């Protein structure tokens, strides 16, 4: 087995650290601040929010949308929430893209998507019961749900990577934030 050089380990550790910073900053900006920088930039939160907002504005709208969907609180029906957890809003939007949208509002599209996803989850549950347990490979309904979940997760990963690239090697700007895994990223 070929060993990884110490330099490569350091680069990987740096990448992981910057991705963790980017994810934490996006979650803070959209989850805590609601996706808006406070008007008062003289506070620590305001100054940090302006910095994060600047980085986010440098991203493609697609990535900003993924962050907004990921960390803006929405209430979804229990079956969807249980199936997709914090990726639920992204999955609903991805499912919407698979159907014609001419002349419909976002709310109508999302309602139709929720209806289809709820039916898909119900069919997957029946399918799983017929297959006698969790060890059996998923049937077609379960496979569709897994594909949607993987797509949503890849969109979040892509957005976090894009933000990590834009923000560069700067320290995390969230006021009072301490990296709980600092030692894990150090590799030394």
N, C-alpha and C positions, 0 to 999 in steps of 0.2 A: 504494500500500500504506500502510495506516495504521500509524504508529509506536507502539510501546508506551511509555507514560510512564515516567520514571525511578522514580517512586513504585511503579508496578506491577512494575517489574523488581526493586525492593528487596523487595516482598512475595513475589514468586516466589522470589527468592534465599533469603529467610528460611524459606519453606515447605520448600524443598529441604534446607536445612541442618537444620531440625528433624526432617524425615522421616529424614534420614541418621542423626541422633542416636538417634531412636526405633528404627530398624532395628538399629543397632549395639548399643544397650542390650538389646533383646530377644534378639539373637543371643548376647550375652555372658551374659545371665541364664540362658537355656535351654541354650545350647551349652556354655559353660564351667562354669557353676554347677549344671547339671542341673535348672534350674527351681526351685531352693530357695535361700532366703537363709540364709547361715551363721548358726549360733547366736551366734557372737561378733560383735557389732556394733561392737566397739572398733577393729577393723582397717579399713583403707580399703576393702577388698573387702566386708566385712560391712556397713559403713555405706552404701556405694553400692548394694549388693544390697537393703537394706531400702527405700531410696528407690525403686528400680525396682520392687520387689515391691509397694509401695504404689500406684504408678501402674498396674501390671498388674491389681491387685485392683479398681481403679476401672473397668476395661474389662468389656464383656460377656463371659460365659464363652466365647462363640463365638470371639471374637478371641484370647483366651488360648489356646484350643485350637489355633487356627491356628499361633500361635507355637510351641507345644509340638510340634506335628507337624512344623513346618518345621525346627526346630533341635535336636530330640532325635534322636540318632544311632540309626538302625535299619539293619539289613542286609536288602536286597531282592534278588531275583533279578537277574542281570546285564541281561536285556533291559529290565526296568523301570527300573533304575538308569541305563542308557544313554539311554533315551527321555525320562525325566522329571527326572533328576539330583536336585537338592535339593528338588524339589517332590513327590517320589515318595510320601511318606507322606500328603500331602494328596490327591493324585490317587487313591490307593487308597481313602481314606475317602470321597471324592466318588463314586467308582464303587460303593462299598458302598451308598450312599443310593439307588441306582437299582434295588435289588432287595429283595424282602421279607426281613425279619429276625426274624420271630417265632420265639422259642424258641432262638435261636442265640447263641453267645458272640461276642465281638469277634474272637477269634482265628479262629473258623470263618468269620465274615463276611469277614475280611481274606484268609484263604486262598482262599476262593471268588473274591474280587475279583482277587487276584494271578493265579489261573488264567485268568479271563476276560481280564484285561489282557494277559497273555502271549500268549494266542491272538489277540487283537486286533492286537498288535504284529507277530506272525508273518504274519497276513493282510495287514497294511499293507505289510510288506516285500515280500511276493509281488506285491501290487498295484503297488507302486512299480517293481518289476522289469519287470512287464508294460507299464508306461507308459513305459519307456525313459528313465529319468533323473530328476533332481531338479527340472527346470524344468517338468515337467508338473504340472497342478493335482492335489491329492490326491484319491484316490477316497474312497468312503464310510468305509472303515476309517481312513485317514489323517485324514479330517475329524473323526471321533470322537475320535481321540487329540489333535488340535489343540484341540478344544472343551474337553476335560478339562484340558489344560495351561493354556489361557486362564482357565478358571474357577478353577483353583488359584492362578494368579498374581494374579487379581483379589481373591481372598480374602486373600492376603498383603498386597497394596496397601491394602486396606480396613483390615486390622488395624494396619498401620504408620501409616496416617492417623489412626486412632482413638487410638493411643498418642501420636502427636505432638500431638494436640489435648489429651489429658489432661495430658501432661508440661509443656505450655506452653513458654515461652521460656527455660527453665532451660538452663544449659550442660550438656554431656554429663557424666554422673557416673561413667563408667567410669574407675577409677584409672589415671592415666598415658596416657589415650587422647588422641591428637592427630588432629584431623580432617585426613586427607590431601588433601582437596579444599577446604580453607578458602578459598583464593583463588577457586575456581570459584563459590562461593556468594556472594561479596562483590559481584560485578557492578560494581565500581568500579575 
